[in-house]
């Protein structure tokens, strides 16, 4: 069994950046990825990180899943949510009996991982830094962001303290929390807004700052907060984003002022990042592939239906993303539909 080796499963934007930084600090790291071209580029030329945050290259062991041997105590799972179940099936034989899978993903993948490898072998993680793959073996690290880790039951265990110390190498302002689901649900609130921006070809900042759509976007965020509140999730703020500012679904002058301030803070945060568009937009506009919408916004809609809470605006964005996945154009007309739906709901 590999006691000290850290396995990073998924060497894409998030996993590759994390792996490269941990390896450079002196830790023993191996990356696994099913993209053969990406793996070969790393094997031949190393893993390059570029951008305004840092510029460096590391020589790191990179393998395809079928090439991996042995068992590991620490596996950072960094795939897209759509691949969580398949990745867990492949990594399970390589997870030590006392090992742990850390979900460095978007969505509520900790629930899927827990079902597949056991809740005691899963630790939650929340990230909000900006990175993109530019080409095989080359990742653009565009902006720093929140990094949070915590046991699913909130306890401060020895293993989570060790993981926290490693994440502090990557992000000195990393947070150890007893409320990881509070962060994950807050990212879903924020993520709903990001999915909305991805229905156009314009930047995150251009959409979030657009005065025409501001009230519709605020109403969209309020739907997700209402679901989290019904589930008794204690939402946590990050990077200037205050999910509690969207807690009053009925609105009102003070509530609207708070929501608009949080939106303005989001605009300011994203202006500082070299990552102008979301990963969702890259999936749609560049890679022409399915997004994580069903595993993020779809998960919100499913929970809402169980609770008999209406989420018409969230469903509007889900439908828009699905339409784009099937060939519809990326343009502002999708947000016009959202705006019309929001106005309809207010009457």
Secondary structure as UniProt FT lines:
FT   STRAND          2..9
FT   HELIX           13..24
FT   TURN            25..26
FT   STRAND          29..32
FT   HELIX           36..45
FT   STRAND          47..50
FT   STRAND          56..58
FT   STRAND          61..63
FT   HELIX           65..67
FT   STRAND          72..77
FT   HELIX           81..83
FT   HELIX           84..91
FT   HELIX           92..94
FT   STRAND          95..104
FT   HELIX           109..117
FT   HELIX           119..121
FT   STRAND          122..127
FT   STRAND          130..135
FT   TURN            136..137
FT   STRAND          138..143
FT   STRAND          147..151
FT   TURN            152..153
FT   HELIX           158..170
FT   TURN            172..173
FT   STRAND          175..176
FT   HELIX           180..197
FT   TURN            198..199
FT   HELIX           204..208
FT   TURN            211..213
FT   HELIX           214..230
FT   TURN            231..232
FT   TURN            239..240
FT   HELIX           243..246
FT   TURN            249..250
FT   HELIX           253..271
FT   HELIX           279..282
FT   HELIX           283..287
FT   HELIX           293..306
FT   TURN            307..308
FT   HELIX           312..325
FT   TURN            326..327
FT   HELIX           333..346
//
